[in-house]
Amino acid sequence: MALISYDDADSAAFARSRELPRDGLQRWRHAVQQHLRPRTGSTVLDLGAGTGAWAAAFTDWFGARVVGVEPADAMRSRAGHRPLLAGDAVALPLRDSCMDAAWLSTMIHHIGDLDAAARELRRVLRPGAPVLIRSPFPGRHQRITLFRWFPEAVRVLDTYPDLARVRAVFATAGFTVSTVEPVAQTTAASLAEAAAHLDRRAHTLLQLITDEEYAAGLARLRAAAGTATGPVVDHLDLLVLR
């Protein structure tokens, strides 16, 4: 299982380079709205909330009350969103049946015991409430730009839980329906901008390749950025379980 612990430097890099501009997330807003069907006063769990960017977006977009749970002190210290609780996916600091939905963005690979986490989510969610998982999954990386320049990172991605594993675990925990769809996002206005803002410390995938592999990929990226035109558009999967 790929896993890093976010310290102060990692968290600062994440806040600086991984929080996407809202105007590049309109398709995510639409996709989430179709499955979440939020209403004012809905309560959403943002598990692995990081620096709180998605929690803030859901609050602004949907008028939902978003409760963030994040294990890393350094991430929580950089977040402006509240409430943001210290906690772990396998022992959520929440009462039973109190949430209308759960959102997990690019964090499922950090969960050490996925079976326990699925059971915890079933415990804190109301009956029929959805779990929305935004993630790259093994074998489904072809439309994510990062892997074009850092193909060695596919080796790390292959250690992540795949769709079949995640679906099976959540089915055992009582989530009987699942759907998956790729969702487009504008990650950067240009490849040059992406290259300028890239910070290895913000990416599990890049932290876990070798220094030589990272240097080679960065050289490829910078060379391509000199001639590329247009925005960087990536497709990550949205897995919805109920």
LUMSE-156901 format. One record per residue (C-alpha): x, y, z. Coordinates in steps of 0.02 Angstrom, whole numbers, plus 50000, padded with zeros to 5 digits. Example, Ala and Ser with C-alpha at 12.3 -4.5 7.8 and 13.67 -1.06 7.14 Angstrom:
! LUMSE-156901
node x 50615 y 49775 z 50390
node x 50684 y 49947 z 50357
//
This chain:
! LUMSE-156901
node x 50000 y 50000 z 50000
node x 50073 y 50169 z 49949
node x 50080 y 50281 z 50101
node x 50165 y 50441 z 50153
node x 50142 y 50548 z 50307
node x 50118 y 50732 z 50270
node x 50238 y 50841 z 50370
node x 50246 y 51032 z 50365
node x 50345 y 51037 z 50202
node x 50232 y 50911 z 50115
node x 50076 y 51001 z 50173
node x 50139 y 51170 z 50115
node x 50180 y 51094 z 49946
node x 50008 y 51015 z 49936
node x 49920 y 51178 z 49974
node x 50027 y 51269 z 49847
node x 50020 y 51147 z 49702
node x 49877 y 51023 z 49722
node x 49729 y 51135 z 49761
node x 49645 y 51157 z 49591
node x 49564 y 51320 z 49532
node x 49375 y 51315 z 49552
node x 49347 y 51363 z 49370
node x 49432 y 51200 z 49318
node x 49314 y 51094 z 49424
node x 49145 y 51129 z 49345
node x 49126 y 50952 z 49281
node x 49164 y 50887 z 49455
node x 49032 y 51003 z 49526
node x 48904 y 50935 z 49403
node x 48952 y 50752 z 49430
node x 48947 y 50766 z 49619
node x 48780 y 50855 z 49613
node x 48702 y 50715 z 49510
node x 48747 y 50583 z 49639
node x 48741 y 50684 z 49799
node x 48582 y 50780 z 49758
node x 48623 y 50900 z 49899
node x 48504 y 51015 z 49986
node x 48538 y 51158 z 50106
node x 48575 y 51082 z 50273
node x 48642 y 50917 z 50206
node x 48788 y 50851 z 50307
node x 48937 y 50785 z 50209
node x 49091 y 50698 z 50277
node x 49252 y 50747 z 50188
node x 49367 y 50604 z 50239
node x 49551 y 50641 z 50217
node x 49506 y 50824 z 50196
node x 49686 y 50883 z 50183
node x 49694 y 51072 z 50180
node x 49505 y 51086 z 50162
node x 49491 y 51142 z 49980
node x 49353 y 51018 z 49934
node x 49260 y 51050 z 50096
node x 49258 y 51235 z 50056
node x 49201 y 51200 z 49877
node x 49056 y 51090 z 49933
node x 49003 y 51222 z 50058
node x 49002 y 51358 z 49925
node x 48927 y 51251 z 49786
node x 48791 y 51160 z 49879
node x 48761 y 51250 z 50043
node x 48803 y 51088 z 50132
node x 48875 y 51073 z 50306
node x 49041 y 50985 z 50276
node x 49131 y 50899 z 50418
node x 49312 y 50866 z 50376
node x 49413 y 50727 z 50454
node x 49602 y 50731 z 50428
node x 49738 y 50634 z 50520
node x 49887 y 50746 z 50480
node x 49915 y 50891 z 50601
node x 50012 y 50986 z 50468
node x 49867 y 50976 z 50345
node x 49739 y 51032 z 50473
node x 49846 y 51179 z 50525
node x 49839 y 51248 z 50347
node x 49652 y 51228 z 50324
node x 49531 y 51372 z 50340
node x 49377 y 51260 z 50337
node x 49289 y 51215 z 50499
node x 49241 y 51096 z 50572
node x 49397 y 50995 z 50532
node x 49424 y 50853 z 50654
node x 49576 y 50750 z 50694
node x 49535 y 50571 z 50651
node x 49569 y 50414 z 50554
node x 49464 y 50321 z 50426
node x 49459 y 50165 z 50535
node x 49398 y 50258 z 50690
node x 49293 y 50407 z 50638
node x 49257 y 50534 z 50776
node x 49071 y 50537 z 50730
node x 48912 y 50463 z 50798
node x 48811 y 50331 z 50708
node x 48700 y 50376 z 50559
node x 48739 y 50562 z 50562
node x 48801 y 50595 z 50384
node x 48706 y 50615 z 50220
node x 48858 y 50576 z 50111
node x 49046 y 50546 z 50115
node x 49177 y 50616 z 49999
node x 49351 y 50538 z 49982
node x 49469 y 50628 z 49862
node x 49636 y 50551 z 49809
node x 49660 y 50472 z 49980
node x 49597 y 50293 z 49974
node x 49775 y 50228 z 49948
node x 49823 y 50303 z 50117
node x 49699 y 50192 z 50211
node x 49790 y 50049 z 50295
node x 49636 y 49943 z 50329
node x 49508 y 49970 z 50192
node x 49387 y 49842 z 50263
node x 49380 y 49932 z 50430
node x 49360 y 50100 z 50343
node x 49213 y 50037 z 50240
node x 49129 y 49974 z 50398
node x 49157 y 50143 z 50483
node x 49082 y 50235 z 50337
node x 48930 y 50120 z 50341
node x 48914 y 50159 z 50527
node x 48916 y 50348 z 50514
node x 48811 y 50363 z 50355
node x 48623 y 50365 z 50353
node x 48540 y 50221 z 50257
node x 48556 y 50246 z 50070
node x 48684 y 50386 z 50087
node x 48819 y 50382 z 49952
node x 49007 y 50368 z 49965
node x 49092 y 50466 z 49824
node x 49273 y 50418 z 49791
node x 49380 y 50526 z 49676
node x 49539 y 50434 z 49633
node x 49659 y 50367 z 49504
node x 49640 y 50178 z 49497
node x 49764 y 50047 z 49432
node x 49743 y 50015 z 49247
node x 49640 y 50174 z 49220
node x 49778 y 50305 z 49212
node x 49789 y 50336 z 49025
node x 49702 y 50506 z 49030
node x 49804 y 50577 z 49175
node x 49944 y 50688 z 49113
node x 50065 y 50653 z 49255
node x 50093 y 50475 z 49196
node x 50142 y 50532 z 49022
node x 50297 y 50617 z 49090
node x 50325 y 50503 z 49239
node x 50282 y 50329 z 49173
node x 50377 y 50251 z 49318
node x 50239 y 50315 z 49432
node x 50124 y 50183 z 49358
node x 50223 y 50060 z 49464
node x 50165 y 50155 z 49619
node x 49986 y 50169 z 49556
node x 49982 y 49980 z 49537
node x 49999 y 49965 z 49726
node x 49837 y 50063 z 49752
node x 49673 y 49969 z 49781
node x 49593 y 49935 z 49612
node x 49409 y 49954 z 49570
node x 49369 y 49771 z 49596
node x 49449 y 49772 z 49769
node x 49361 y 49932 z 49824
node x 49192 y 49873 z 49761
node x 49211 y 49704 z 49847
node x 49260 y 49782 z 50013
node x 49116 y 49904 z 50012
node x 48993 y 49769 z 49959
node x 49045 y 49667 z 50111
node x 49013 y 49821 z 50219
node x 48836 y 49837 z 50151
node x 48854 y 49953 z 50001
node x 48763 y 49855 z 49867
node x 48760 y 49976 z 49719
node x 48909 y 50056 z 49633
node x 48942 y 50158 z 49476
node x 49102 y 50230 z 49404
node x 49132 y 50370 z 49280
node x 49284 y 50470 z 49225
node x 49267 y 50655 z 49259
node x 49368 y 50789 z 49170
node x 49457 y 50930 z 49260
node x 49568 y 51072 z 49202
node x 49723 y 51041 z 49307
node x 49822 y 51187 z 49238
node x 49799 y 51324 z 49109
node x 49951 y 51260 z 49013
node x 50084 y 51126 z 49023
node x 50210 y 51263 z 49061
node x 50107 y 51315 z 49211
node x 50094 y 51134 z 49268
node x 50283 y 51115 z 49255
node x 50315 y 51276 z 49350
node x 50199 y 51227 z 49493
node x 50245 y 51043 z 49507
node x 50312 y 50996 z 49678
node x 50364 y 50818 z 49710
node x 50325 y 50831 z 49895
node x 50140 y 50854 z 49856
node x 50122 y 50689 z 49760
node x 50129 y 50516 z 49836
node x 50156 y 50448 z 49660
node x 50313 y 50553 z 49637
node x 50382 y 50533 z 49812
node x 50387 y 50345 z 49789
node x 50486 y 50337 z 49627
node x 50675 y 50353 z 49628
node x 50768 y 50518 z 49619
node x 50836 y 50469 z 49448
node x 50662 y 50428 z 49383
node x 50594 y 50592 z 49448
node x 50735 y 50692 z 49368
node x 50708 y 50607 z 49200
node x 50521 y 50638 z 49206
node x 50543 y 50819 z 49253
node x 50661 y 50843 z 49106
node x 50532 y 50767 z 48989
node x 50396 y 50877 z 49059
node x 50497 y 51037 z 49045
node x 50550 y 50997 z 48867
node x 50369 y 50967 z 48814
node x 50309 y 51123 z 48904
node x 50413 y 51231 z 48788
node x 50305 y 51190 z 48638
node x 50138 y 51127 z 48705
node x 49981 y 51233 z 48688
node x 49812 y 51228 z 48774
node x 49760 y 51180 z 48950
node x 49804 y 51021 z 49043
node x 49645 y 50917 z 49056
node x 49648 y 50760 z 49162
node x 49516 y 50627 z 49194
node x 49503 y 50548 z 49365
node x 49372 y 50419 z 49411
node x 49221 y 50451 z 49520
node x 49166 y 50290 z 49605
node x 48995 y 50303 z 49689
node x 48938 y 50173 z 49816
node x 48771 y 50161 z 49908
//
